């Protein structure tokens, strides 16, 4: 019996080492998960059945009330989107002036939560989209209010998502108000992130919105991550203690969005930018539409995506008045500076560079600032 | 691991393992999640005591691998833990059978507590260090559940004459 224990123990240690160091066991794992991950689906079934039954027997008044509420909400969102379309268009044009690639639209897909990690000390969830649905490792996951986390394990029809608040997770962020960069680390508490190594004198206040900065090349830039809850200046500590609350409902959201950002690598993006610069130089500084802009725009805009629709109406509009960029710059700076961040994650981040055009077109904006 | 004579109704054992696996991933309220009993370990302990010729360390190892896939831990981590638990139960088997229920619970508490400490150590190695010793709590709930699980499974075994 002791021999058998020894053999099995050595075997499991060997398996652990191989699994940690190499990707040799990944196929076996994903095959096994085909069958085993159904356990999550099955344990989720009673809840889903209950939901189904509840919706069957939901009273008419309730449904009418909900319908009313949704209509109101829809109206509000539509209203916001009108503004967003204009801002997106402006943004694309300003970025053309700056020769930087437009990062306006990303494709998203809706996924559903089917299980939580049983270990209470890790913050991971299981969603019902996997490798066969085109999910990739490291893909960012959002909910309606902000970033939730990233995909850390792929299985054929499911995947595991590490949430922002897990104690092993960190995300590069910046303060939406002034662009101050920091790193938000999870604490293991679902309602708290901590900004590490923020200087005591840094301009960061309670209530500041933190958006993803996109610097780690993992998360797309400009999505809301957290709001600063408290800033503690302790003279005994080398850095300020900054605590923030994630904007996403990390432990409540059932429907999540998977973001498919453009799949160019950083190198390709740099090459594209360089190409655009060359074109610009060849033409003698005229306003050139960089090759990157149409590339991002004609990516399939899914109807389900809340972020994508504004880009599609914006594209033809921005294409026609390519040259008269000057009159448009005037109204550009104002709304960009005052636009509330929560309204449009994609637009607000990308709106910031609107302050830079003085370099490209000093005549237009120089007088205003 | 097959016994000398063909085991009867052996599939029921596997059904209980499947149910145990479902229970070990079923959603629980947040405050109870920390207390989630080690269902697979409990079932393994019972079946290893009841029919050591069919359920042994190899079964434990395979179930542990399945649990690793479910939990997303390193392949082999839970396998090692479950193998260890089964080994301890099997080596104490003669005594455990003689013990009254409360004493069995006590032994189960110690064995599972040890296993959870090994678990803590292994997850610390992989970088997921738990901040507290609360990880030992499941051992306690499992020990408290042991009499009930034991009675229920014994009833099941008599009913279907599993051996």
Interface residues (C-beta under 8 A of the other chain):
Chain A: X1 X4 X5 X8 X9 X11 X12 X13 X14 X15 X16 X18 X19 X20 X25 X28 X29 X32 X33 X36 X37 X39 X40 X42 X43 X44 X47 X115 X116 X117 X118 X119 X120 X121 X122 X124 X152 X153 X160 X167 X168 X188 X251
Chain B: X21 X22 X24 X25 X26 X27 X30 X33 X34 X36 X56 X57 X58 X61 X64 X65 X66 X69 X70 X71 X72 X74 X75 X76 X77 X79 X80 X83 X84 X87 X90 X91 X122 X126 X127 X128 X130 X131 X135
